[in-house]
């Protein structure tokens, strides 16, 4: 998911979410490595997804027939926590 300005978090997240319910295996090369991508992968895995490599530039997603509910605490927003004043 590497664009001309580098990896994109939202692009990586969107492909990862779509790949979870797709048939077969999806490999995301040039994936974003930010904590938000890792957190989404952890959440999806709790729901029954099969995602490996989150946090690296290569994520492998094996499609599953369905997801189920899960309890997950979302990580804090890093930009909101930054003190600019």
CNS distance restraints for C-alpha pairs under 8 A (distance, minus, plus):
assign (resid   1 and name CA) (resid   7 and name CA) 5.61 0.50 0.50
assign (resid   1 and name CA) (resid   8 and name CA) 6.15 0.50 0.50
assign (resid   1 and name CA) (resid  11 and name CA) 6.13 0.50 0.50
assign (resid   1 and name CA) (resid  12 and name CA) 5.81 0.50 0.50
assign (resid   1 and name CA) (resid  28 and name CA) 6.77 0.50 0.50
assign (resid   1 and name CA) (resid  29 and name CA) 6.50 0.50 0.50
assign (resid   1 and name CA) (resid  30 and name CA) 5.28 0.50 0.50
assign (resid   1 and name CA) (resid  31 and name CA) 5.22 0.50 0.50
assign (resid   1 and name CA) (resid  32 and name CA) 7.27 0.50 0.50
assign (resid   2 and name CA) (resid   6 and name CA) 5.00 0.50 0.50
assign (resid   2 and name CA) (resid   7 and name CA) 4.02 0.50 0.50
assign (resid   2 and name CA) (resid   8 and name CA) 6.29 0.50 0.50
assign (resid   2 and name CA) (resid  29 and name CA) 7.88 0.50 0.50
assign (resid   2 and name CA) (resid  30 and name CA) 5.15 0.50 0.50
assign (resid   2 and name CA) (resid  31 and name CA) 6.65 0.50 0.50
assign (resid   2 and name CA) (resid  32 and name CA) 7.80 0.50 0.50
assign (resid   3 and name CA) (resid   7 and name CA) 5.94 0.50 0.50
assign (resid   3 and name CA) (resid   8 and name CA) 6.96 0.50 0.50
assign (resid   7 and name CA) (resid  12 and name CA) 7.84 0.50 0.50
assign (resid   7 and name CA) (resid  30 and name CA) 6.18 0.50 0.50
assign (resid   7 and name CA) (resid  31 and name CA) 5.86 0.50 0.50
assign (resid   7 and name CA) (resid  32 and name CA) 4.88 0.50 0.50
assign (resid   8 and name CA) (resid  12 and name CA) 6.08 0.50 0.50
assign (resid   8 and name CA) (resid  31 and name CA) 7.25 0.50 0.50
assign (resid   8 and name CA) (resid  32 and name CA) 5.64 0.50 0.50
assign (resid   9 and name CA) (resid  13 and name CA) 6.09 0.50 0.50
assign (resid   9 and name CA) (resid  31 and name CA) 7.72 0.50 0.50
assign (resid   9 and name CA) (resid  32 and name CA) 5.24 0.50 0.50
assign (resid   9 and name CA) (resid  33 and name CA) 7.78 0.50 0.50
assign (resid   9 and name CA) (resid  34 and name CA) 7.07 0.50 0.50
assign (resid   9 and name CA) (resid  36 and name CA) 7.68 0.50 0.50
assign (resid   9 and name CA) (resid  37 and name CA) 6.61 0.50 0.50
assign (resid  10 and name CA) (resid  14 and name CA) 6.03 0.50 0.50
assign (resid  11 and name CA) (resid  15 and name CA) 6.24 0.50 0.50
assign (resid  12 and name CA) (resid  16 and name CA) 6.00 0.50 0.50
assign (resid  12 and name CA) (resid  28 and name CA) 7.58 0.50 0.50
assign (resid  12 and name CA) (resid  31 and name CA) 5.72 0.50 0.50
assign (resid  12 and name CA) (resid  32 and name CA) 6.14 0.50 0.50
assign (resid  12 and name CA) (resid  37 and name CA) 7.34 0.50 0.50
assign (resid  13 and name CA) (resid  17 and name CA) 6.11 0.50 0.50
assign (resid  13 and name CA) (resid  37 and name CA) 6.26 0.50 0.50
assign (resid  13 and name CA) (resid  40 and name CA) 7.35 0.50 0.50
assign (resid  14 and name CA) (resid  18 and name CA) 6.23 0.50 0.50
assign (resid  15 and name CA) (resid  19 and name CA) 5.93 0.50 0.50
assign (resid  15 and name CA) (resid  28 and name CA) 7.86 0.50 0.50
assign (resid  16 and name CA) (resid  20 and name CA) 6.30 0.50 0.50
assign (resid  16 and name CA) (resid  28 and name CA) 7.86 0.50 0.50
assign (resid  16 and name CA) (resid  41 and name CA) 7.91 0.50 0.50
assign (resid  16 and name CA) (resid  61 and name CA) 7.01 0.50 0.50
assign (resid  17 and name CA) (resid  21 and name CA) 7.54 0.50 0.50
assign (resid  17 and name CA) (resid  44 and name CA) 7.98 0.50 0.50
assign (resid  18 and name CA) (resid  22 and name CA) 6.47 0.50 0.50
assign (resid  19 and name CA) (resid  23 and name CA) 7.82 0.50 0.50
assign (resid  19 and name CA) (resid  25 and name CA) 7.72 0.50 0.50
assign (resid  19 and name CA) (resid  26 and name CA) 6.10 0.50 0.50
assign (resid  19 and name CA) (resid  61 and name CA) 6.28 0.50 0.50
assign (resid  19 and name CA) (resid  62 and name CA) 7.38 0.50 0.50
assign (resid  19 and name CA) (resid  63 and name CA) 6.03 0.50 0.50
assign (resid  20 and name CA) (resid  49 and name CA) 5.94 0.50 0.50
assign (resid  20 and name CA) (resid  50 and name CA) 7.26 0.50 0.50
assign (resid  20 and name CA) (resid  51 and name CA) 7.87 0.50 0.50
assign (resid  20 and name CA) (resid  61 and name CA) 6.24 0.50 0.50
assign (resid  20 and name CA) (resid  62 and name CA) 6.50 0.50 0.50
assign (resid  20 and name CA) (resid  63 and name CA) 4.64 0.50 0.50
assign (resid  20 and name CA) (resid  64 and name CA) 6.09 0.50 0.50
assign (resid  21 and name CA) (resid  63 and name CA) 5.00 0.50 0.50
assign (resid  21 and name CA) (resid  64 and name CA) 5.31 0.50 0.50
assign (resid  21 and name CA) (resid  65 and name CA) 6.04 0.50 0.50
assign (resid  21 and name CA) (resid  66 and name CA) 6.53 0.50 0.50
assign (resid  22 and name CA) (resid  63 and name CA) 4.99 0.50 0.50
assign (resid  22 and name CA) (resid  64 and name CA) 7.10 0.50 0.50
assign (resid  22 and name CA) (resid  65 and name CA) 7.99 0.50 0.50
assign (resid  23 and name CA) (resid  62 and name CA) 7.84 0.50 0.50
assign (resid  23 and name CA) (resid  63 and name CA) 5.23 0.50 0.50
assign (resid  23 and name CA) (resid  64 and name CA) 7.26 0.50 0.50
assign (resid  24 and name CA) (resid  62 and name CA) 6.00 0.50 0.50
assign (resid  24 and name CA) (resid  63 and name CA) 5.45 0.50 0.50
assign (resid  25 and name CA) (resid  60 and name CA) 7.00 0.50 0.50
assign (resid  25 and name CA) (resid  61 and name CA) 5.65 0.50 0.50
assign (resid  25 and name CA) (resid  62 and name CA) 4.43 0.50 0.50
assign (resid  25 and name CA) (resid  63 and name CA) 6.03 0.50 0.50
assign (resid  26 and name CA) (resid  60 and name CA) 5.90 0.50 0.50
assign (resid  26 and name CA) (resid  61 and name CA) 5.14 0.50 0.50
assign (resid  26 and name CA) (resid  62 and name CA) 6.42 0.50 0.50
assign (resid  26 and name CA) (resid  63 and name CA) 7.69 0.50 0.50
assign (resid  27 and name CA) (resid  58 and name CA) 6.93 0.50 0.50
assign (resid  27 and name CA) (resid  59 and name CA) 5.77 0.50 0.50
assign (resid  27 and name CA) (resid  60 and name CA) 4.59 0.50 0.50
assign (resid  27 and name CA) (resid  61 and name CA) 6.34 0.50 0.50
assign (resid  28 and name CA) (resid  57 and name CA) 7.77 0.50 0.50
assign (resid  28 and name CA) (resid  58 and name CA) 5.57 0.50 0.50
assign (resid  28 and name CA) (resid  59 and name CA) 5.06 0.50 0.50
assign (resid  28 and name CA) (resid  60 and name CA) 6.39 0.50 0.50
assign (resid  29 and name CA) (resid  57 and name CA) 6.03 0.50 0.50
assign (resid  29 and name CA) (resid  58 and name CA) 4.75 0.50 0.50
assign (resid  29 and name CA) (resid  59 and name CA) 6.79 0.50 0.50
assign (resid  30 and name CA) (resid  57 and name CA) 4.80 0.50 0.50
assign (resid  30 and name CA) (resid  58 and name CA) 6.20 0.50 0.50
assign (resid  31 and name CA) (resid  56 and name CA) 7.00 0.50 0.50
assign (resid  31 and name CA) (resid  57 and name CA) 4.41 0.50 0.50
assign (resid  31 and name CA) (resid  58 and name CA) 5.83 0.50 0.50
assign (resid  31 and name CA) (resid  59 and name CA) 6.76 0.50 0.50
assign (resid  32 and name CA) (resid  37 and name CA) 6.99 0.50 0.50
assign (resid  32 and name CA) (resid  55 and name CA) 7.38 0.50 0.50
assign (resid  32 and name CA) (resid  56 and name CA) 7.37 0.50 0.50
assign (resid  32 and name CA) (resid  57 and name CA) 6.13 0.50 0.50
assign (resid  33 and name CA) (resid  37 and name CA) 6.47 0.50 0.50
assign (resid  33 and name CA) (resid  38 and name CA) 7.30 0.50 0.50
assign (resid  33 and name CA) (resid  54 and name CA) 6.87 0.50 0.50
assign (resid  33 and name CA) (resid  55 and name CA) 4.27 0.50 0.50
assign (resid  33 and name CA) (resid  56 and name CA) 5.28 0.50 0.50
assign (resid  33 and name CA) (resid  57 and name CA) 6.14 0.50 0.50
assign (resid  34 and name CA) (resid  38 and name CA) 6.79 0.50 0.50
assign (resid  34 and name CA) (resid  55 and name CA) 6.41 0.50 0.50
assign (resid  35 and name CA) (resid  39 and name CA) 6.06 0.50 0.50
assign (resid  35 and name CA) (resid  55 and name CA) 6.97 0.50 0.50
assign (resid  36 and name CA) (resid  40 and name CA) 6.21 0.50 0.50
assign (resid  36 and name CA) (resid  75 and name CA) 7.43 0.50 0.50
assign (resid  37 and name CA) (resid  41 and name CA) 6.22 0.50 0.50
assign (resid  37 and name CA) (resid  54 and name CA) 6.65 0.50 0.50
assign (resid  37 and name CA) (resid  55 and name CA) 6.92 0.50 0.50
assign (resid  38 and name CA) (resid  42 and name CA) 6.15 0.50 0.50
assign (resid  38 and name CA) (resid  54 and name CA) 5.07 0.50 0.50
assign (resid  38 and name CA) (resid  55 and name CA) 5.48 0.50 0.50
assign (resid  39 and name CA) (resid  43 and name CA) 6.21 0.50 0.50
assign (resid  39 and name CA) (resid  74 and name CA) 7.06 0.50 0.50
assign (resid  39 and name CA) (resid  75 and name CA) 6.94 0.50 0.50
assign (resid  40 and name CA) (resid  44 and name CA) 6.13 0.50 0.50
assign (resid  41 and name CA) (resid  45 and name CA) 6.00 0.50 0.50
assign (resid  41 and name CA) (resid  51 and name CA) 6.44 0.50 0.50
assign (resid  41 and name CA) (resid  54 and name CA) 6.42 0.50 0.50
assign (resid  42 and name CA) (resid  46 and name CA) 6.25 0.50 0.50
assign (resid  43 and name CA) (resid  47 and name CA) 6.48 0.50 0.50
assign (resid  43 and name CA) (resid  70 and name CA) 7.61 0.50 0.50
assign (resid  43 and name CA) (resid  72 and name CA) 6.23 0.50 0.50
assign (resid  44 and name CA) (resid  48 and name CA) 6.54 0.50 0.50
assign (resid  44 and name CA) (resid  49 and name CA) 5.33 0.50 0.50
assign (resid  44 and name CA) (resid  50 and name CA) 7.99 0.50 0.50
assign (resid  44 and name CA) (resid  51 and name CA) 7.91 0.50 0.50
assign (resid  45 and name CA) (resid  49 and name CA) 4.34 0.50 0.50
assign (resid  45 and name CA) (resid  50 and name CA) 5.85 0.50 0.50
assign (resid  45 and name CA) (resid  51 and name CA) 6.45 0.50 0.50
assign (resid  46 and name CA) (resid  70 and name CA) 6.00 0.50 0.50
assign (resid  46 and name CA) (resid  71 and name CA) 7.93 0.50 0.50
assign (resid  47 and name CA) (resid  67 and name CA) 5.28 0.50 0.50
assign (resid  47 and name CA) (resid  68 and name CA) 4.96 0.50 0.50
assign (resid  47 and name CA) (resid  69 and name CA) 5.65 0.50 0.50
assign (resid  47 and name CA) (resid  70 and name CA) 5.45 0.50 0.50
assign (resid  48 and name CA) (resid  64 and name CA) 7.64 0.50 0.50
assign (resid  48 and name CA) (resid  66 and name CA) 7.58 0.50 0.50
assign (resid  48 and name CA) (resid  67 and name CA) 5.33 0.50 0.50
assign (resid  48 and name CA) (resid  68 and name CA) 6.43 0.50 0.50
assign (resid  49 and name CA) (resid  61 and name CA) 7.89 0.50 0.50
assign (resid  49 and name CA) (resid  62 and name CA) 7.52 0.50 0.50
assign (resid  49 and name CA) (resid  63 and name CA) 7.26 0.50 0.50
assign (resid  49 and name CA) (resid  64 and name CA) 6.33 0.50 0.50
assign (resid  49 and name CA) (resid  67 and name CA) 6.74 0.50 0.50
assign (resid  50 and name CA) (resid  61 and name CA) 5.83 0.50 0.50
assign (resid  50 and name CA) (resid  62 and name CA) 5.36 0.50 0.50
assign (resid  50 and name CA) (resid  63 and name CA) 7.03 0.50 0.50
assign (resid  50 and name CA) (resid  64 and name CA) 7.35 0.50 0.50
assign (resid  51 and name CA) (resid  59 and name CA) 7.06 0.50 0.50
assign (resid  51 and name CA) (resid  60 and name CA) 5.81 0.50 0.50
assign (resid  51 and name CA) (resid  61 and name CA) 4.57 0.50 0.50
assign (resid  51 and name CA) (resid  62 and name CA) 6.56 0.50 0.50
assign (resid  52 and name CA) (resid  59 and name CA) 5.80 0.50 0.50
assign (resid  52 and name CA) (resid  60 and name CA) 5.27 0.50 0.50
assign (resid  52 and name CA) (resid  61 and name CA) 6.55 0.50 0.50
assign (resid  53 and name CA) (resid  57 and name CA) 7.71 0.50 0.50
assign (resid  53 and name CA) (resid  58 and name CA) 5.98 0.50 0.50
assign (resid  53 and name CA) (resid  59 and name CA) 4.53 0.50 0.50
assign (resid  53 and name CA) (resid  60 and name CA) 6.31 0.50 0.50
assign (resid  54 and name CA) (resid  58 and name CA) 7.44 0.50 0.50
assign (resid  54 and name CA) (resid  59 and name CA) 5.59 0.50 0.50
assign (resid  76 and name CA) (resid  81 and name CA) 7.60 0.50 0.50
assign (resid  77 and name CA) (resid  81 and name CA) 6.34 0.50 0.50
assign (resid  78 and name CA) (resid  82 and name CA) 6.40 0.50 0.50
